[in-house]
Amino acid sequence: MRTNSIRLKWVCLCVLAMSRSVLAQETASDHIQPQVTRIQFTQFIETLQLESDQRNIVDFAFSDYVAALSDLTKQTDEAAIQAGRQKVTDALGGKARLKPEELAQLRVDVLNVYRNAWPQTDAIFDDLILGVQSMLVGDQAAALEPALRELRREVLLHPRQLEAEYHGYAGEGVDVLLLVDEALKPGGELESLGRNAITSILADYELHMDALLSQTAAPLRALRLERKIAEINKDASEISRLEQQSIDLWKQLFALNRSTVDQIASQLDEVGRERWIDRFDHASFTWLFPRRVPDRQIEWMRKERVDADIQTKADAIYAEYLAKRRAIASKAIEIMLKARMELHVALNPMDPSGVNGRGSDLYKNLLKNSGEQSTLDGATESKLESLLPDAQREQLRTAMKRSDPGRRR
C-alpha cells in the first residue's frame, strides 16, 4: 500500500513538473550559454595577480562582455517573439487556439532562433578571454591556463549540478576537484592523506576534464535543444537516437570521474575508501539521498536528550538503517548505470516514458528497489517510535509533522 502511494506521488509530481514547464515559457537567457557571472570573473582574475591598472582594464572588458550579452539576449528575444513565442505562450496558457501542427512548428521555430545565437555567444566569451590575455605580462601569462581551466569548469560543468535533484541525473555536473576540497577539510576522509599525495592525479584530471569540456560542451548544448524539438514533434525514434548520443557524451565524463575517484580511493584505508566512494555516489545521484524521516527522528531524539538507554538503542537501530539504506542505494545506482552503459537508456523512476522494450526489466527493478527503500523507512520509523514512552512518542510525531507538513501517515 505504501509503495502504491509513493508511485502515485511520483506521478503527481511528474504531472506538476510538466504543467510548470508548459506555463513557464523559456526565453533567450535560458539558451544563451555559457555565461560568466561577476563572481566567477572576479575569482578568475584574482589568480592572475594583476596590477591595479590592469584590473581597471579587464573590468572594462567584463563590462563590455555583459553589455554584449545583454544586447544579444534582447535581440534574440525580439527575434523569438517575431518567430511566434507569444503565440505559443498564449496557446499553451489557453488564451488562444492553434492547430496542433501549427503550435508545434511555432515552438520549433522559436527554439531555432535560440540556436542561431550560439555562435555569437561563443564569440563574445572568446573576446572576453582574449581581452584578459592581452593584458598579461611575464609570469602572469603562465597563470592563465590553470585559471582558464577552472573558469571553464565553472561555466560549462558546474551549472549542470542544478539538475542534481532531477531523478534522471547521474553525475553530469560532478567535479572531482570540488569533492576533494570538501574531503580535505578537518574530519574529511582525505584529511590524513593530504593533497600532496594525490597532486599528480588531480593535475591529470584537471587537464583531461578541460579537454573533455572543450570537446563536448557545444555538442551537448545542441543535443539538448534537438531533444526538445524531437519531443515537440513526438518523434520517438529521434528521441531515442538523441538520448543515445547524450549518453555517449555522459559516458566519457562519468568514466573520467569514476577513474579518478578510484585512483584516490586506492590510497585510502577501508573506512576512508567507503566514505570517499559514498561522497562520489551522493554527488552523482543526489536525488537518491534525500533527508528521510528516520534521519529527522534521530536528530530530534539526540536534540531532546532522551533517556541514555533509549538513545543507545536508537543509535543502533539508526546505524543498521544507514547500512541497509546504503546497500539499497548501491543497488539502484548499479541498475541505472547498467541501463546507461549497456542499453543506452537513462532510467528515471518518476518517468517510465521512453523505456518501452529497452530497459523495461531494469525499470521494474528500479521501482522494486524504491519500494524496498520505502519499506525500510517505514519499519525504521516504527522501531524508533516504539522506543519512546507515550508522551515523547507524541512529541516526536508532532515534530515530524511540523518539519514535513505534507507527509501523510
HUFENSUL-V460144 format. One record per residue. N is the residue number from 1. D_CENTER is the distance of its C-alpha to the mean C-alpha in Angstrom with 1 decimal. Layout:
# HUFENSUL-V460144
n=N d_center=D_CENTER
n=N d_center=D_CENTER
This chain:
# HUFENSUL-V460144
n=1 d_center=31.1
n=2 d_center=28.1
n=3 d_center=26.0
n=4 d_center=27.3
n=5 d_center=26.3
n=6 d_center=22.7
n=7 d_center=22.6
n=8 d_center=24.3
n=9 d_center=21.7
n=10 d_center=19.0
n=11 d_center=21.1
n=12 d_center=21.8
n=13 d_center=18.2
n=14 d_center=17.6
n=15 d_center=20.7
n=16 d_center=19.8
n=17 d_center=16.5
n=18 d_center=18.6
n=19 d_center=21.2
n=20 d_center=19.1
n=21 d_center=17.8
n=22 d_center=21.4
n=23 d_center=22.8
n=24 d_center=20.3
n=25 d_center=21.5
n=26 d_center=19.5
n=27 d_center=21.3
n=28 d_center=21.6
n=29 d_center=19.3
n=30 d_center=16.3
n=31 d_center=17.4
n=32 d_center=19.1
n=33 d_center=16.6
n=34 d_center=16.4
n=35 d_center=17.7
n=36 d_center=18.7
n=37 d_center=19.1
n=38 d_center=22.2
n=39 d_center=20.6
n=40 d_center=19.0
n=41 d_center=22.4
n=42 d_center=24.3
n=43 d_center=22.5
n=44 d_center=23.0
n=45 d_center=26.8
n=46 d_center=27.4
n=47 d_center=27.1
n=48 d_center=29.8
n=49 d_center=32.5
n=50 d_center=33.9
n=51 d_center=37.2
n=52 d_center=37.6
n=53 d_center=39.0
n=54 d_center=36.2
n=55 d_center=33.7
n=56 d_center=35.5
n=57 d_center=35.4
n=58 d_center=31.7
n=59 d_center=31.1
n=60 d_center=33.1
n=61 d_center=31.1
n=62 d_center=27.8
n=63 d_center=29.7
n=64 d_center=30.7
n=65 d_center=27.2
n=66 d_center=26.1
n=67 d_center=29.2
n=68 d_center=28.7
n=69 d_center=25.1
n=70 d_center=26.5
n=71 d_center=29.4
n=72 d_center=27.3
n=73 d_center=25.1
n=74 d_center=28.3
n=75 d_center=30.0
n=76 d_center=27.1
n=77 d_center=27.0
n=78 d_center=30.7
n=79 d_center=30.6
n=80 d_center=28.1
n=81 d_center=30.5
n=82 d_center=33.3
n=83 d_center=31.5
n=84 d_center=31.3
n=85 d_center=28.2
n=86 d_center=30.2
n=87 d_center=32.0
n=88 d_center=28.7
n=89 d_center=27.6
n=90 d_center=31.1
n=91 d_center=31.1
n=92 d_center=27.8
n=93 d_center=29.0
n=94 d_center=32.3
n=95 d_center=34.4
n=96 d_center=35.5
n=97 d_center=36.2
n=98 d_center=35.4
n=99 d_center=36.0
n=100 d_center=32.8
n=101 d_center=33.4
n=102 d_center=34.0
n=103 d_center=30.8
n=104 d_center=28.8
n=105 d_center=30.5
n=106 d_center=29.9
n=107 d_center=26.2
n=108 d_center=26.1
n=109 d_center=28.4
n=110 d_center=26.2
n=111 d_center=23.1
n=112 d_center=25.5
n=113 d_center=26.5
n=114 d_center=23.0
n=115 d_center=23.0
n=116 d_center=26.3
n=117 d_center=25.0
n=118 d_center=22.8
n=119 d_center=25.7
n=120 d_center=26.8
n=121 d_center=23.3
n=122 d_center=23.2
n=123 d_center=26.8
n=124 d_center=26.3
n=125 d_center=23.7
n=126 d_center=26.1
n=127 d_center=28.9
n=128 d_center=27.2
n=129 d_center=26.8
n=130 d_center=30.4
n=131 d_center=31.7
n=132 d_center=30.4
n=133 d_center=31.6
n=134 d_center=35.1
n=135 d_center=35.5
n=136 d_center=35.1
n=137 d_center=38.2
n=138 d_center=39.0
n=139 d_center=36.5
n=140 d_center=33.9
n=141 d_center=33.3
n=142 d_center=32.4
n=143 d_center=29.6
n=144 d_center=28.1
n=145 d_center=26.3
n=146 d_center=24.4
n=147 d_center=23.4
n=148 d_center=22.3
n=149 d_center=20.1
n=150 d_center=18.3
n=151 d_center=18.2
n=152 d_center=16.8
n=153 d_center=13.9
n=154 d_center=13.5
n=155 d_center=13.8
n=156 d_center=12.5
n=157 d_center=9.7
n=158 d_center=8.3
n=159 d_center=7.8
n=160 d_center=5.0
n=161 d_center=3.0
n=162 d_center=4.7
n=163 d_center=3.5
n=164 d_center=2.7
n=165 d_center=6.4
n=166 d_center=7.1
n=167 d_center=9.6
n=168 d_center=9.2
n=169 d_center=5.9
n=170 d_center=7.6
n=171 d_center=6.4
n=172 d_center=6.3
n=173 d_center=5.5
n=174 d_center=7.7
n=175 d_center=10.9
n=176 d_center=13.7
n=177 d_center=15.8
n=178 d_center=13.9
n=179 d_center=14.1
n=180 d_center=17.7
n=181 d_center=18.4
n=182 d_center=17.4
n=183 d_center=19.4
n=184 d_center=22.4
n=185 d_center=22.9
n=186 d_center=25.9
n=187 d_center=25.5
n=188 d_center=22.6
n=189 d_center=23.1
n=190 d_center=23.7
n=191 d_center=26.0
n=192 d_center=29.2
n=193 d_center=28.2
n=194 d_center=27.5
n=195 d_center=25.9
n=196 d_center=29.1
n=197 d_center=29.0
n=198 d_center=25.8
n=199 d_center=26.3
n=200 d_center=27.1
n=201 d_center=24.0
n=202 d_center=21.8
n=203 d_center=23.8
n=204 d_center=23.6
n=205 d_center=19.9
n=206 d_center=19.7
n=207 d_center=22.0
n=208 d_center=20.5
n=209 d_center=17.0
n=210 d_center=18.7
n=211 d_center=20.7
n=212 d_center=17.9
n=213 d_center=15.9
n=214 d_center=19.3
n=215 d_center=20.1
n=216 d_center=17.1
n=217 d_center=15.4
n=218 d_center=18.2
n=219 d_center=18.4
n=220 d_center=14.8
n=221 d_center=15.3
n=222 d_center=18.5
n=223 d_center=17.2
n=224 d_center=14.8
n=225 d_center=17.8
n=226 d_center=20.2
n=227 d_center=18.2
n=228 d_center=18.7
n=229 d_center=22.3
n=230 d_center=22.8
n=231 d_center=21.5
n=232 d_center=23.9
n=233 d_center=26.6
n=234 d_center=25.8
n=235 d_center=26.3
n=236 d_center=25.1
n=237 d_center=26.2
n=238 d_center=24.4
n=239 d_center=21.1
n=240 d_center=21.6
n=241 d_center=22.5
n=242 d_center=19.5
n=243 d_center=17.2
n=244 d_center=19.1
n=245 d_center=18.8
n=246 d_center=15.1
n=247 d_center=15.0
n=248 d_center=17.6
n=249 d_center=15.5
n=250 d_center=12.6
n=251 d_center=15.4
n=252 d_center=16.5
n=253 d_center=13.4
n=254 d_center=13.0
n=255 d_center=16.8
n=256 d_center=16.9
n=257 d_center=14.4
n=258 d_center=16.2
n=259 d_center=19.6
n=260 d_center=19.1
n=261 d_center=18.0
n=262 d_center=21.1
n=263 d_center=23.4
n=264 d_center=22.6
n=265 d_center=22.9
n=266 d_center=26.4
n=267 d_center=27.7
n=268 d_center=27.0
n=269 d_center=29.1
n=270 d_center=28.1
n=271 d_center=26.8
n=272 d_center=24.8
n=273 d_center=23.5
n=274 d_center=22.3
n=275 d_center=20.5
n=276 d_center=18.9
n=277 d_center=17.7
n=278 d_center=16.5
n=279 d_center=14.4
n=280 d_center=12.7
n=281 d_center=12.3
n=282 d_center=10.9
n=283 d_center=8.2
n=284 d_center=7.7
n=285 d_center=8.3
n=286 d_center=7.6
n=287 d_center=9.0
n=288 d_center=12.0
n=289 d_center=13.1
n=290 d_center=13.9
n=291 d_center=17.0
n=292 d_center=19.8
n=293 d_center=23.4
n=294 d_center=24.9
n=295 d_center=22.8
n=296 d_center=24.2
n=297 d_center=27.6
n=298 d_center=28.0
n=299 d_center=26.9
n=300 d_center=29.6
n=301 d_center=32.2
n=302 d_center=31.7
n=303 d_center=31.9
n=304 d_center=34.9
n=305 d_center=36.6
n=306 d_center=38.0
n=307 d_center=40.9
n=308 d_center=40.3
n=309 d_center=41.2
n=310 d_center=38.8
n=311 d_center=36.0
n=312 d_center=36.8
n=313 d_center=36.5
n=314 d_center=33.3
n=315 d_center=31.7
n=316 d_center=32.9
n=317 d_center=31.5
n=318 d_center=28.1
n=319 d_center=28.1
n=320 d_center=28.9
n=321 d_center=26.2
n=322 d_center=23.5
n=323 d_center=24.9
n=324 d_center=25.0
n=325 d_center=21.5
n=326 d_center=20.2
n=327 d_center=22.3
n=328 d_center=21.0
n=329 d_center=17.3
n=330 d_center=18.4
n=331 d_center=20.2
n=332 d_center=17.2
n=333 d_center=15.2
n=334 d_center=18.5
n=335 d_center=18.8
n=336 d_center=15.5
n=337 d_center=16.0
n=338 d_center=19.6
n=339 d_center=18.8
n=340 d_center=16.7
n=341 d_center=19.0
n=342 d_center=22.3
n=343 d_center=22.0
n=344 d_center=19.3
n=345 d_center=17.9
n=346 d_center=14.3
n=347 d_center=15.1
n=348 d_center=13.8
n=349 d_center=16.0
n=350 d_center=16.1
n=351 d_center=17.2
n=352 d_center=20.1
n=353 d_center=20.8
n=354 d_center=21.0
n=355 d_center=21.6
n=356 d_center=25.3
n=357 d_center=27.2
n=358 d_center=24.5
n=359 d_center=22.6
n=360 d_center=24.4
n=361 d_center=25.7
n=362 d_center=22.3
n=363 d_center=20.9
n=364 d_center=23.9
n=365 d_center=23.3
n=366 d_center=19.8
n=367 d_center=21.3
n=368 d_center=24.1
n=369 d_center=21.7
n=370 d_center=20.2
n=371 d_center=23.8
n=372 d_center=24.6
n=373 d_center=22.0
n=374 d_center=23.4
n=375 d_center=26.9
n=376 d_center=26.2
n=377 d_center=24.8
n=378 d_center=28.0
n=379 d_center=30.3
n=380 d_center=29.0
n=381 d_center=29.3
n=382 d_center=32.8
n=383 d_center=33.8
n=384 d_center=32.7
n=385 d_center=34.4
n=386 d_center=37.6
n=387 d_center=38.1
n=388 d_center=38.8
n=389 d_center=42.1
n=390 d_center=42.2
n=391 d_center=41.9
n=392 d_center=38.8
n=393 d_center=37.2
n=394 d_center=37.6
n=395 d_center=36.2
n=396 d_center=33.1
n=397 d_center=32.6
n=398 d_center=33.1
n=399 d_center=30.5
n=400 d_center=27.9
n=401 d_center=28.7
n=402 d_center=28.4
n=403 d_center=25.0
n=404 d_center=23.8
n=405 d_center=26.4
n=406 d_center=24.8
n=407 d_center=25.3
n=408 d_center=28.3
n=409 d_center=30.6
